[in-house]
């Protein structure tokens, strides 16, 4: 079997069932990641001020929860068998269900981009930001991201066919393999934005420019959150890339899935880590209490 043939069928998601109990590890971490993102939604609710970042945070966190629940289902499928799988056997199921699975998988990474860019606008253009970047106006940024991911996945909805149980392909191995790494550019943008934000903060301190307390809280919190997301997201996608590049035979399918499982562990751990890092800051603890109305 050629390398291109294997890579065309060995896609994620959904995984082929391998009854490997070790795949429960990323699944259990997904549960913790969901809980941490629920807490982040509460923090966003408790932050003060009418800023677009609050909307970006809770929407991205909600998308992250649905993504992690999807990965949990895949982990249970791989570890415990078909009773926990979404079974796709027809072309129509592949076109509709697989399309939605991929949308759920990719959306959070791209929604994290405006979270990172928000603070750059706030520091670089403070007057314009305060006037225009409200919670309501954040949807003018979020909506095009939804549309972008939907269009990116359009070949899935148009050309997906079922070649085996739970194996859906478009007929283009290059596209199917590209799609598994298509969130990486978003992570790169987040990393670059975090570096720019860090430089802007240092310049403001040198120039002793004042910023209102709510903005300061938001700036520090989102810089830390974005930095954590970028570091662990990069490692996650590098592991996924390694898995695909080293899939050279059908016998290596289980090792392929184990590497992808490790990638998801890293990604989920990065999601979980954002919360204790944020709660280390007193303003974020105060925002959590306000969000809980304590």
ChimeraX commands (.cxc) that place a marker at each C-alpha (Angstrom):
marker #1 position 0.00,0.00,0.00 radius 0.5
marker #1 position 1.41,3.39,-0.93 radius 0.5
marker #1 position 2.03,6.21,1.52 radius 0.5
marker #1 position -0.52,8.44,-0.22 radius 0.5
marker #1 position -3.21,5.75,0.08 radius 0.5
marker #1 position -2.65,5.32,3.80 radius 0.5
marker #1 position -2.56,9.05,4.48 radius 0.5
marker #1 position -5.78,9.50,2.53 radius 0.5
marker #1 position -7.71,7.08,4.73 radius 0.5
marker #1 position -5.96,7.59,8.08 radius 0.5
marker #1 position -7.53,10.89,8.83 radius 0.5
marker #1 position -8.89,12.50,11.98 radius 0.5
marker #1 position -11.67,12.72,13.00 radius 0.5
marker #1 position -13.21,10.16,13.24 radius 0.5
marker #1 position -10.64,7.55,14.25 radius 0.5
marker #1 position -10.81,3.95,13.27 radius 0.5
marker #1 position -11.59,1.81,16.31 radius 0.5
marker #1 position -8.46,0.17,17.72 radius 0.5
marker #1 position -9.74,-0.86,21.20 radius 0.5
marker #1 position -6.71,0.74,22.85 radius 0.5
marker #1 position -7.37,1.63,26.53 radius 0.5
marker #1 position -4.50,4.15,26.51 radius 0.5
marker #1 position -6.72,6.43,24.41 radius 0.5
marker #1 position -8.80,6.98,27.57 radius 0.5
marker #1 position -6.05,9.30,28.86 radius 0.5
marker #1 position -6.77,12.14,26.39 radius 0.5
marker #1 position -10.47,11.51,26.94 radius 0.5
marker #1 position -10.28,12.03,30.69 radius 0.5
marker #1 position -8.18,15.17,30.23 radius 0.5
marker #1 position -10.86,16.48,27.87 radius 0.5
marker #1 position -13.34,16.39,30.77 radius 0.5
marker #1 position -11.00,18.53,32.87 radius 0.5
marker #1 position -10.47,20.88,29.90 radius 0.5
marker #1 position -14.23,21.33,29.55 radius 0.5
marker #1 position -14.52,22.24,33.22 radius 0.5
marker #1 position -11.67,24.76,32.91 radius 0.5
marker #1 position -13.30,26.42,29.90 radius 0.5
marker #1 position -16.60,26.66,31.75 radius 0.5
marker #1 position -14.69,28.51,34.46 radius 0.5
marker #1 position -13.20,30.84,31.83 radius 0.5
marker #1 position -16.71,31.68,30.63 radius 0.5
marker #1 position -17.57,32.65,34.20 radius 0.5
marker #1 position -14.43,34.82,34.40 radius 0.5
marker #1 position -15.37,36.56,31.13 radius 0.5
marker #1 position -18.79,37.24,32.60 radius 0.5
marker #1 position -17.20,38.77,35.69 radius 0.5
marker #1 position -14.73,41.05,33.89 radius 0.5
marker #1 position -15.67,44.72,34.06 radius 0.5
marker #1 position -16.25,47.02,31.11 radius 0.5
marker #1 position -17.97,46.78,27.72 radius 0.5
marker #1 position -15.04,45.30,25.79 radius 0.5
marker #1 position -15.07,42.97,22.80 radius 0.5
marker #1 position -12.55,40.72,24.54 radius 0.5
marker #1 position -15.25,39.53,26.92 radius 0.5
marker #1 position -17.33,38.20,24.02 radius 0.5
marker #1 position -14.27,36.73,22.29 radius 0.5
marker #1 position -13.37,34.88,25.49 radius 0.5
marker #1 position -16.70,33.24,26.21 radius 0.5
marker #1 position -17.42,32.35,22.57 radius 0.5
marker #1 position -13.98,30.79,22.10 radius 0.5
marker #1 position -14.29,28.94,25.40 radius 0.5
marker #1 position -17.70,27.57,24.42 radius 0.5
marker #1 position -16.28,26.39,21.08 radius 0.5
marker #1 position -13.38,24.82,22.97 radius 0.5
marker #1 position -15.83,22.89,25.17 radius 0.5
marker #1 position -17.66,21.46,22.15 radius 0.5
marker #1 position -14.29,20.55,20.57 radius 0.5
marker #1 position -13.12,18.75,23.71 radius 0.5
marker #1 position -16.42,16.87,23.99 radius 0.5
marker #1 position -15.91,15.74,20.39 radius 0.5
marker #1 position -12.37,14.56,21.17 radius 0.5
marker #1 position -13.71,12.77,24.26 radius 0.5
marker #1 position -16.14,10.86,22.06 radius 0.5
marker #1 position -13.32,9.91,19.67 radius 0.5
marker #1 position -11.16,8.74,22.57 radius 0.5
marker #1 position -13.99,6.59,23.95 radius 0.5
marker #1 position -14.57,5.20,20.46 radius 0.5
marker #1 position -10.90,4.27,20.04 radius 0.5
marker #1 position -10.60,2.83,23.54 radius 0.5
marker #1 position -13.91,1.05,24.10 radius 0.5
marker #1 position -15.24,0.13,20.67 radius 0.5
marker #1 position -18.12,0.80,18.34 radius 0.5
marker #1 position -20.72,1.29,21.07 radius 0.5
marker #1 position -19.11,4.69,21.73 radius 0.5
marker #1 position -18.55,5.62,18.07 radius 0.5
marker #1 position -20.41,7.82,15.65 radius 0.5
marker #1 position -20.56,5.25,12.85 radius 0.5
marker #1 position -20.33,6.69,9.33 radius 0.5
marker #1 position -21.04,4.21,6.54 radius 0.5
marker #1 position -22.72,6.20,3.72 radius 0.5
marker #1 position -21.60,9.06,1.50 radius 0.5
marker #1 position -24.37,11.29,2.86 radius 0.5
marker #1 position -23.28,10.66,6.46 radius 0.5
marker #1 position -19.71,11.50,5.49 radius 0.5
marker #1 position -20.76,14.71,3.75 radius 0.5
marker #1 position -22.90,15.96,6.65 radius 0.5
marker #1 position -21.64,14.46,9.92 radius 0.5
marker #1 position -17.93,14.42,9.08 radius 0.5
marker #1 position -18.22,18.03,7.89 radius 0.5
marker #1 position -19.71,19.06,11.25 radius 0.5
marker #1 position -17.09,17.07,13.18 radius 0.5
marker #1 position -14.30,18.89,11.37 radius 0.5
marker #1 position -15.98,22.27,11.90 radius 0.5
marker #1 position -16.15,21.55,15.62 radius 0.5
marker #1 position -12.49,20.46,15.59 radius 0.5
marker #1 position -11.02,23.52,13.82 radius 0.5
marker #1 position -13.22,26.41,14.96 radius 0.5
marker #1 position -11.70,27.02,18.45 radius 0.5
marker #1 position -8.17,27.59,17.10 radius 0.5
marker #1 position -9.37,30.26,14.69 radius 0.5
marker #1 position -11.61,31.88,17.33 radius 0.5
marker #1 position -8.53,32.22,19.54 radius 0.5
marker #1 position -6.99,34.63,17.00 radius 0.5
marker #1 position -9.20,37.65,17.83 radius 0.5
marker #1 position -8.63,36.96,21.53 radius 0.5
marker #1 position -4.92,37.51,20.92 radius 0.5
marker #1 position -5.35,40.47,18.57 radius 0.5
marker #1 position -7.86,42.28,20.77 radius 0.5
marker #1 position -5.30,43.62,23.24 radius 0.5
marker #1 position -3.03,44.86,20.45 radius 0.5
marker #1 position -5.86,47.06,19.21 radius 0.5
marker #1 position -6.61,48.16,22.76 radius 0.5
marker #1 position -3.03,49.30,23.39 radius 0.5
marker #1 position -2.26,50.65,19.92 radius 0.5
marker #1 position -5.54,52.47,19.27 radius 0.5
marker #1 position -7.08,53.07,22.73 radius 0.5
marker #1 position -9.56,55.79,21.75 radius 0.5
marker #1 position -10.83,53.93,18.69 radius 0.5
marker #1 position -10.94,50.66,20.66 radius 0.5
marker #1 position -13.01,52.10,23.49 radius 0.5
marker #1 position -15.52,53.54,21.04 radius 0.5
marker #1 position -15.85,50.65,18.62 radius 0.5
marker #1 position -14.73,47.38,20.23 radius 0.5
marker #1 position -17.77,46.57,22.33 radius 0.5
marker #1 position -19.19,43.18,23.27 radius 0.5
marker #1 position -21.91,43.56,20.64 radius 0.5
marker #1 position -19.50,44.63,17.87 radius 0.5
marker #1 position -17.30,41.59,18.57 radius 0.5
marker #1 position -19.77,39.56,16.50 radius 0.5
marker #1 position -18.63,41.45,13.39 radius 0.5
marker #1 position -15.30,39.66,13.87 radius 0.5
marker #1 position -16.63,36.32,15.06 radius 0.5
marker #1 position -19.12,35.85,12.21 radius 0.5
marker #1 position -16.51,36.01,9.39 radius 0.5
marker #1 position -14.39,33.44,11.26 radius 0.5
marker #1 position -17.35,31.06,11.34 radius 0.5
marker #1 position -17.83,31.66,7.60 radius 0.5
marker #1 position -14.11,31.16,6.86 radius 0.5
marker #1 position -14.03,27.75,8.58 radius 0.5
marker #1 position -17.27,26.70,6.86 radius 0.5
marker #1 position -15.78,27.59,3.44 radius 0.5
marker #1 position -12.45,25.94,4.28 radius 0.5
marker #1 position -14.33,22.70,4.89 radius 0.5
marker #1 position -16.62,22.98,1.86 radius 0.5
marker #1 position -14.84,20.17,-0.08 radius 0.5
marker #1 position -15.82,17.86,2.79 radius 0.5
marker #1 position -19.52,18.67,2.30 radius 0.5
marker #1 position -19.31,18.38,-1.50 radius 0.5
marker #1 position -16.92,15.51,-2.19 radius 0.5
marker #1 position -16.70,13.31,0.92 radius 0.5
marker #1 position -17.31,9.62,0.25 radius 0.5
marker #1 position -17.27,6.62,2.57 radius 0.5
marker #1 position -14.48,4.23,1.63 radius 0.5
marker #1 position -14.86,2.10,4.79 radius 0.5
marker #1 position -16.66,2.29,8.11 radius 0.5
marker #1 position -15.79,5.63,9.76 radius 0.5
marker #1 position -13.39,6.50,6.93 radius 0.5
marker #1 position -14.41,9.54,4.90 radius 0.5
marker #1 position -12.23,11.05,2.17 radius 0.5
marker #1 position -12.65,13.74,-0.46 radius 0.5
marker #1 position -10.60,11.92,-3.08 radius 0.5
marker #1 position -7.70,14.33,-2.56 radius 0.5
marker #1 position -5.13,12.96,-0.15 radius 0.5
marker #1 position -3.33,16.32,-0.17 radius 0.5
marker #1 position -6.46,18.17,0.97 radius 0.5
marker #1 position -7.37,15.60,3.64 radius 0.5
marker #1 position -3.86,15.71,5.11 radius 0.5
marker #1 position -3.67,19.51,4.89 radius 0.5
marker #1 position -6.94,19.82,6.77 radius 0.5
marker #1 position -5.61,18.05,9.85 radius 0.5
marker #1 position -2.99,20.81,10.22 radius 0.5
marker #1 position -5.08,23.76,9.03 radius 0.5
marker #1 position -5.38,25.17,12.54 radius 0.5
marker #1 position -1.59,25.64,12.74 radius 0.5
marker #1 position -1.59,29.04,10.95 radius 0.5
marker #1 position -4.01,30.31,13.60 radius 0.5
marker #1 position -1.63,29.18,16.36 radius 0.5
marker #1 position 1.27,30.92,14.57 radius 0.5
marker #1 position -0.73,34.17,14.37 radius 0.5
marker #1 position -1.53,33.89,18.07 radius 0.5
marker #1 position 2.16,33.40,18.90 radius 0.5
marker #1 position 3.19,36.44,16.83 radius 0.5
marker #1 position 0.39,38.54,18.35 radius 0.5
marker #1 position 1.52,37.56,21.85 radius 0.5
marker #1 position 5.08,38.70,21.11 radius 0.5
marker #1 position 3.81,42.02,19.72 radius 0.5
marker #1 position 1.57,42.48,22.74 radius 0.5
marker #1 position 4.46,41.82,25.11 radius 0.5
marker #1 position 6.55,44.47,23.31 radius 0.5
marker #1 position 3.71,47.00,23.50 radius 0.5
marker #1 position 3.30,46.41,27.24 radius 0.5
marker #1 position 7.03,46.95,27.80 radius 0.5
marker #1 position 6.93,50.19,25.79 radius 0.5
marker #1 position 3.97,51.47,27.78 radius 0.5
marker #1 position 5.81,50.80,31.03 radius 0.5
marker #1 position 8.90,52.62,29.77 radius 0.5
marker #1 position 6.81,55.59,28.65 radius 0.5
marker #1 position 4.77,55.41,31.88 radius 0.5
marker #1 position 1.50,55.58,30.00 radius 0.5
marker #1 position -1.55,55.01,32.13 radius 0.5
marker #1 position -4.26,52.51,31.33 radius 0.5
marker #1 position -7.53,52.08,33.23 radius 0.5
marker #1 position -7.68,49.17,35.64 radius 0.5
marker #1 position -10.19,47.10,33.64 radius 0.5
marker #1 position -8.01,47.33,30.55 radius 0.5
marker #1 position -4.91,46.37,32.52 radius 0.5
marker #1 position -6.65,43.29,33.87 radius 0.5
marker #1 position -7.77,42.27,30.41 radius 0.5
marker #1 position -4.37,42.91,28.82 radius 0.5
marker #1 position -2.37,40.81,31.28 radius 0.5
marker #1 position -4.94,38.03,31.34 radius 0.5
marker #1 position -5.22,37.68,27.59 radius 0.5
marker #1 position -1.48,37.90,27.03 radius 0.5
marker #1 position -0.93,34.99,29.43 radius 0.5
marker #1 position -3.84,33.05,27.96 radius 0.5
marker #1 position -2.62,33.57,24.38 radius 0.5
marker #1 position 0.98,32.68,25.24 radius 0.5
marker #1 position -0.13,29.41,26.88 radius 0.5
marker #1 position -2.40,28.61,23.95 radius 0.5
marker #1 position 0.37,29.30,21.42 radius 0.5
marker #1 position 3.03,27.18,23.16 radius 0.5
marker #1 position 0.90,24.08,23.69 radius 0.5
marker #1 position -0.94,24.51,20.37 radius 0.5
marker #1 position 2.37,24.56,18.50 radius 0.5
marker #1 position 3.55,21.37,20.24 radius 0.5
marker #1 position 0.20,19.73,19.52 radius 0.5
marker #1 position 0.35,20.46,15.80 radius 0.5
marker #1 position 4.01,19.43,15.54 radius 0.5
marker #1 position 3.07,16.04,17.03 radius 0.5
marker #1 position 0.19,15.73,14.58 radius 0.5
marker #1 position 2.54,16.56,11.71 radius 0.5
marker #1 position 5.02,13.95,12.96 radius 0.5
marker #1 position 2.25,11.36,13.07 radius 0.5
marker #1 position 1.31,11.92,9.44 radius 0.5
marker #1 position 4.88,12.10,8.15 radius 0.5
marker #1 position 5.72,8.76,9.78 radius 0.5
marker #1 position 2.66,6.85,8.64 radius 0.5
marker #1 position 4.31,4.57,6.07 radius 0.5
marker #1 position 2.47,1.30,6.44 radius 0.5
marker #1 position -0.88,-0.08,7.54 radius 0.5
marker #1 position 0.82,-1.77,10.49 radius 0.5
marker #1 position 1.76,1.65,11.84 radius 0.5
marker #1 position -1.89,2.75,12.14 radius 0.5
marker #1 position -2.05,2.11,15.89 radius 0.5
marker #1 position 1.18,4.07,16.50 radius 0.5
marker #1 position -0.30,6.84,14.35 radius 0.5
marker #1 position -3.37,7.01,16.59 radius 0.5
marker #1 position -1.24,6.91,19.75 radius 0.5
marker #1 position 0.78,9.90,18.53 radius 0.5
marker #1 position -2.42,11.77,17.73 radius 0.5
marker #1 position -3.69,10.86,21.20 radius 0.5
marker #1 position -0.53,12.35,22.71 radius 0.5
marker #1 position -1.05,15.48,20.61 radius 0.5
marker #1 position -4.55,15.85,22.04 radius 0.5
marker #1 position -3.22,15.35,25.58 radius 0.5
marker #1 position -0.80,18.23,25.01 radius 0.5
marker #1 position -3.54,20.41,23.53 radius 0.5
marker #1 position -5.99,19.67,26.33 radius 0.5
marker #1 position -3.32,20.22,28.98 radius 0.5
marker #1 position -2.58,23.64,27.50 radius 0.5
marker #1 position -6.28,24.49,27.74 radius 0.5
marker #1 position -6.42,23.38,31.37 radius 0.5
marker #1 position -3.23,25.25,32.29 radius 0.5
marker #1 position -4.70,28.61,31.27 radius 0.5
marker #1 position -7.00,28.63,34.29 radius 0.5
marker #1 position -4.50,28.30,37.20 radius 0.5
marker #1 position -2.24,30.79,35.41 radius 0.5
marker #1 position -5.09,33.29,35.13 radius 0.5
marker #1 position -6.30,32.70,38.68 radius 0.5
marker #1 position -2.80,33.51,39.93 radius 0.5
marker #1 position -3.74,37.12,39.14 radius 0.5
marker #1 position -5.88,38.76,41.81 radius 0.5
marker #1 position -8.07,40.66,39.29 radius 0.5
marker #1 position -8.97,37.37,37.61 radius 0.5
marker #1 position -9.94,35.82,40.93 radius 0.5
marker #1 position -12.12,38.85,41.56 radius 0.5
marker #1 position -13.69,38.45,38.10 radius 0.5
marker #1 position -14.46,34.80,38.88 radius 0.5
marker #1 position -16.20,35.80,42.11 radius 0.5
marker #1 position -18.19,38.48,40.29 radius 0.5
marker #1 position -19.12,35.98,37.59 radius 0.5
marker #1 position -20.37,33.58,40.25 radius 0.5
marker #1 position -21.99,36.50,42.08 radius 0.5
marker #1 position -20.08,35.60,45.26 radius 0.5
marker link #1:1,2 radius 0.2
marker link #1:2,3 radius 0.2
marker link #1:3,4 radius 0.2
marker link #1:4,5 radius 0.2
marker link #1:5,6 radius 0.2
marker link #1:6,7 radius 0.2
marker link #1:7,8 radius 0.2
marker link #1:8,9 radius 0.2
marker link #1:9,10 radius 0.2
marker link #1:10,11 radius 0.2
marker link #1:11,12 radius 0.2
marker link #1:12,13 radius 0.2
marker link #1:13,14 radius 0.2
marker link #1:14,15 radius 0.2
marker link #1:15,16 radius 0.2
marker link #1:16,17 radius 0.2
marker link #1:17,18 radius 0.2
marker link #1:18,19 radius 0.2
marker link #1:19,20 radius 0.2
marker link #1:20,21 radius 0.2
marker link #1:21,22 radius 0.2
marker link #1:22,23 radius 0.2
marker link #1:23,24 radius 0.2
marker link #1:24,25 radius 0.2
marker link #1:25,26 radius 0.2
marker link #1:26,27 radius 0.2
marker link #1:27,28 radius 0.2
marker link #1:28,29 radius 0.2
marker link #1:29,30 radius 0.2
marker link #1:30,31 radius 0.2
marker link #1:31,32 radius 0.2
marker link #1:32,33 radius 0.2
marker link #1:33,34 radius 0.2
marker link #1:34,35 radius 0.2
marker link #1:35,36 radius 0.2
marker link #1:36,37 radius 0.2
marker link #1:37,38 radius 0.2
marker link #1:38,39 radius 0.2
marker link #1:39,40 radius 0.2
marker link #1:40,41 radius 0.2
marker link #1:41,42 radius 0.2
marker link #1:42,43 radius 0.2
marker link #1:43,44 radius 0.2
marker link #1:44,45 radius 0.2
marker link #1:45,46 radius 0.2
marker link #1:46,47 radius 0.2
marker link #1:47,48 radius 0.2
marker link #1:48,49 radius 0.2
marker link #1:49,50 radius 0.2
marker link #1:50,51 radius 0.2
marker link #1:51,52 radius 0.2
marker link #1:52,53 radius 0.2
marker link #1:53,54 radius 0.2
marker link #1:54,55 radius 0.2
marker link #1:55,56 radius 0.2
marker link #1:56,57 radius 0.2
marker link #1:57,58 radius 0.2
marker link #1:58,59 radius 0.2
marker link #1:59,60 radius 0.2
marker link #1:60,61 radius 0.2
marker link #1:61,62 radius 0.2
marker link #1:62,63 radius 0.2
marker link #1:63,64 radius 0.2
marker link #1:64,65 radius 0.2
marker link #1:65,66 radius 0.2
marker link #1:66,67 radius 0.2
marker link #1:67,68 radius 0.2
marker link #1:68,69 radius 0.2
marker link #1:69,70 radius 0.2
marker link #1:70,71 radius 0.2
marker link #1:71,72 radius 0.2
marker link #1:72,73 radius 0.2
marker link #1:73,74 radius 0.2
marker link #1:74,75 radius 0.2
marker link #1:75,76 radius 0.2
marker link #1:76,77 radius 0.2
marker link #1:77,78 radius 0.2
marker link #1:78,79 radius 0.2
marker link #1:79,80 radius 0.2
marker link #1:80,81 radius 0.2
marker link #1:81,82 radius 0.2
marker link #1:82,83 radius 0.2
marker link #1:83,84 radius 0.2
marker link #1:84,85 radius 0.2
marker link #1:85,86 radius 0.2
marker link #1:86,87 radius 0.2
marker link #1:87,88 radius 0.2
marker link #1:88,89 radius 0.2
marker link #1:89,90 radius 0.2
marker link #1:90,91 radius 0.2
marker link #1:91,92 radius 0.2
marker link #1:92,93 radius 0.2
marker link #1:93,94 radius 0.2
marker link #1:94,95 radius 0.2
marker link #1:95,96 radius 0.2
marker link #1:96,97 radius 0.2
marker link #1:97,98 radius 0.2
marker link #1:98,99 radius 0.2
marker link #1:99,100 radius 0.2
marker link #1:100,101 radius 0.2
marker link #1:101,102 radius 0.2
marker link #1:102,103 radius 0.2
marker link #1:103,104 radius 0.2
marker link #1:104,105 radius 0.2
marker link #1:105,106 radius 0.2
marker link #1:106,107 radius 0.2
marker link #1:107,108 radius 0.2
marker link #1:108,109 radius 0.2
marker link #1:109,110 radius 0.2
marker link #1:110,111 radius 0.2
marker link #1:111,112 radius 0.2
marker link #1:112,113 radius 0.2
marker link #1:113,114 radius 0.2
marker link #1:114,115 radius 0.2
marker link #1:115,116 radius 0.2
marker link #1:116,117 radius 0.2
marker link #1:117,118 radius 0.2
marker link #1:118,119 radius 0.2
marker link #1:119,120 radius 0.2
marker link #1:120,121 radius 0.2
marker link #1:121,122 radius 0.2
marker link #1:122,123 radius 0.2
marker link #1:123,124 radius 0.2
marker link #1:124,125 radius 0.2
marker link #1:125,126 radius 0.2
marker link #1:126,127 radius 0.2
marker link #1:127,128 radius 0.2
marker link #1:128,129 radius 0.2
marker link #1:129,130 radius 0.2
marker link #1:130,131 radius 0.2
marker link #1:131,132 radius 0.2
marker link #1:132,133 radius 0.2
marker link #1:133,134 radius 0.2
marker link #1:134,135 radius 0.2
marker link #1:135,136 radius 0.2
marker link #1:136,137 radius 0.2
marker link #1:137,138 radius 0.2
marker link #1:138,139 radius 0.2
marker link #1:139,140 radius 0.2
marker link #1:140,141 radius 0.2
marker link #1:141,142 radius 0.2
marker link #1:142,143 radius 0.2
marker link #1:143,144 radius 0.2
marker link #1:144,145 radius 0.2
marker link #1:145,146 radius 0.2
marker link #1:146,147 radius 0.2
marker link #1:147,148 radius 0.2
marker link #1:148,149 radius 0.2
marker link #1:149,150 radius 0.2
marker link #1:150,151 radius 0.2
marker link #1:151,152 radius 0.2
marker link #1:152,153 radius 0.2
marker link #1:153,154 radius 0.2
marker link #1:154,155 radius 0.2
marker link #1:155,156 radius 0.2
marker link #1:156,157 radius 0.2
marker link #1:157,158 radius 0.2
marker link #1:158,159 radius 0.2
marker link #1:159,160 radius 0.2
marker link #1:160,161 radius 0.2
marker link #1:161,162 radius 0.2
marker link #1:162,163 radius 0.2
marker link #1:163,164 radius 0.2
marker link #1:164,165 radius 0.2
marker link #1:165,166 radius 0.2
marker link #1:166,167 radius 0.2
marker link #1:167,168 radius 0.2
marker link #1:168,169 radius 0.2
marker link #1:169,170 radius 0.2
marker link #1:170,171 radius 0.2
marker link #1:171,172 radius 0.2
marker link #1:172,173 radius 0.2
marker link #1:173,174 radius 0.2
marker link #1:174,175 radius 0.2
marker link #1:175,176 radius 0.2
marker link #1:176,177 radius 0.2
marker link #1:177,178 radius 0.2
marker link #1:178,179 radius 0.2
marker link #1:179,180 radius 0.2
marker link #1:180,181 radius 0.2
marker link #1:181,182 radius 0.2
marker link #1:182,183 radius 0.2
marker link #1:183,184 radius 0.2
marker link #1:184,185 radius 0.2
marker link #1:185,186 radius 0.2
marker link #1:186,187 radius 0.2
marker link #1:187,188 radius 0.2
marker link #1:188,189 radius 0.2
marker link #1:189,190 radius 0.2
marker link #1:190,191 radius 0.2
marker link #1:191,192 radius 0.2
marker link #1:192,193 radius 0.2
marker link #1:193,194 radius 0.2
marker link #1:194,195 radius 0.2
marker link #1:195,196 radius 0.2
marker link #1:196,197 radius 0.2
marker link #1:197,198 radius 0.2
marker link #1:198,199 radius 0.2
marker link #1:199,200 radius 0.2
marker link #1:200,201 radius 0.2
marker link #1:201,202 radius 0.2
marker link #1:202,203 radius 0.2
marker link #1:203,204 radius 0.2
marker link #1:204,205 radius 0.2
marker link #1:205,206 radius 0.2
marker link #1:206,207 radius 0.2
marker link #1:207,208 radius 0.2
marker link #1:208,209 radius 0.2
marker link #1:209,210 radius 0.2
marker link #1:210,211 radius 0.2
marker link #1:211,212 radius 0.2
marker link #1:212,213 radius 0.2
marker link #1:213,214 radius 0.2
marker link #1:214,215 radius 0.2
marker link #1:215,216 radius 0.2
marker link #1:216,217 radius 0.2
marker link #1:217,218 radius 0.2
marker link #1:218,219 radius 0.2
marker link #1:219,220 radius 0.2
marker link #1:220,221 radius 0.2
marker link #1:221,222 radius 0.2
marker link #1:222,223 radius 0.2
marker link #1:223,224 radius 0.2
marker link #1:224,225 radius 0.2
marker link #1:225,226 radius 0.2
marker link #1:226,227 radius 0.2
marker link #1:227,228 radius 0.2
marker link #1:228,229 radius 0.2
marker link #1:229,230 radius 0.2
marker link #1:230,231 radius 0.2
marker link #1:231,232 radius 0.2
marker link #1:232,233 radius 0.2
marker link #1:233,234 radius 0.2
marker link #1:234,235 radius 0.2
marker link #1:235,236 radius 0.2
marker link #1:236,237 radius 0.2
marker link #1:237,238 radius 0.2
marker link #1:238,239 radius 0.2
marker link #1:239,240 radius 0.2
marker link #1:240,241 radius 0.2
marker link #1:241,242 radius 0.2
marker link #1:242,243 radius 0.2
marker link #1:243,244 radius 0.2
marker link #1:244,245 radius 0.2
marker link #1:245,246 radius 0.2
marker link #1:246,247 radius 0.2
marker link #1:247,248 radius 0.2
marker link #1:248,249 radius 0.2
marker link #1:249,250 radius 0.2
marker link #1:250,251 radius 0.2
marker link #1:251,252 radius 0.2
marker link #1:252,253 radius 0.2
marker link #1:253,254 radius 0.2
marker link #1:254,255 radius 0.2
marker link #1:255,256 radius 0.2
marker link #1:256,257 radius 0.2
marker link #1:257,258 radius 0.2
marker link #1:258,259 radius 0.2
marker link #1:259,260 radius 0.2
marker link #1:260,261 radius 0.2
marker link #1:261,262 radius 0.2
marker link #1:262,263 radius 0.2
marker link #1:263,264 radius 0.2
marker link #1:264,265 radius 0.2
marker link #1:265,266 radius 0.2
marker link #1:266,267 radius 0.2
marker link #1:267,268 radius 0.2
marker link #1:268,269 radius 0.2
marker link #1:269,270 radius 0.2
marker link #1:270,271 radius 0.2
marker link #1:271,272 radius 0.2
marker link #1:272,273 radius 0.2
marker link #1:273,274 radius 0.2
marker link #1:274,275 radius 0.2
marker link #1:275,276 radius 0.2
marker link #1:276,277 radius 0.2
marker link #1:277,278 radius 0.2
marker link #1:278,279 radius 0.2
marker link #1:279,280 radius 0.2
marker link #1:280,281 radius 0.2
marker link #1:281,282 radius 0.2
marker link #1:282,283 radius 0.2
marker link #1:283,284 radius 0.2
marker link #1:284,285 radius 0.2
marker link #1:285,286 radius 0.2
marker link #1:286,287 radius 0.2
marker link #1:287,288 radius 0.2
marker link #1:288,289 radius 0.2
marker link #1:289,290 radius 0.2
marker link #1:290,291 radius 0.2
marker link #1:291,292 radius 0.2
marker link #1:292,293 radius 0.2
marker link #1:293,294 radius 0.2
view
